[in-house]
Amino acid sequence: MAEETTELKEEKEKGLKAKKVSLLGKIAGGLVILTGHVLKWLGIMPNATSSEIIGCGLAIMACFGTIDINIMLDKFLKKGE
């Protein structure tokens, strides 16, 4: 039990890493697309088009896509050194 609390404290001190934030952004974008389509099919959002719903989800994913680009650049630049 004491080991678990120590590990949790260490993880909280480290904060969110870039990979975790990027993954959460991708999940959020996917959930927006899925939820939007479900709401459309249920008739709650009848005027929304699929392209608009997908555009919203992709916009969320794109905001976090720069994190992936920075991670890739860091890996390539560190290998070259």
N, C-alpha and C positions, 0 to 999 in steps of 0.2 A: 504494500500500500504506500509506503514511504517513497519507494522508487517511482511509482506512478506520479505522485505529486511533484517530485523533483523534475521529472521529464516534462510535465505540463508547464511548470514554471519556466524551464529553459526554453520551451517552444514559444511561450508567450513573450519572453524577453527578445527572442529573435525577430518576432513580428512576421508579417506576410512576406514571402519571397516572390520574386517576379513570376516564376513559373506557376505558382498557386493563383496569383491574381489573374494571369492570362487564362488559366483553366476556368476560373470562376466566370470570367467574361464570356468565354465560349459557351459555357453551360447556360448562362443568363440569356444569351442570344438565342440559343436553341429552345429554351423554355418560352421565350417571347413568341417565336415562330409556332411552336406547338400549341401554346395557349391561345394565340390569336386564331389559329385555324379551328380549334375546338369551339371557341366562342362564335366563330362564323358559322360553323355547321349547326350549332345549337340555335341559331337565329338571334343571338344577342347582339352581334355586330353584322347585320345583313348587308350593309353598304361597303364594308371593307373588301378589297380585292386581295387575292393571294399575293400578287406582286407587291402590294403595299405592306402586307404583313411580313413577307420575306425581307423586304427592304428595311423595315424597322429592326428585325433580328440581325441582319447583316451589318447594319450601321453600328449596333452595339458591339458585335464581334470585331468590326474594323477598328473601333476605339482601342481595343486591347491588342490588336494585331501588331502594333508598333513594338510592343513588349517582345513578341516573338522575333521580330526583325533585329532588335537590339541584342537578344540572347544569341542569335545566329552570328551576328557580326562579332560579338565578343569571342565566340568560340573560334571563328576563322582567324581573327587577329592574334589571339593567344597562341594558336598553333604555328603561326608564321614567325613568332619571335624566337 
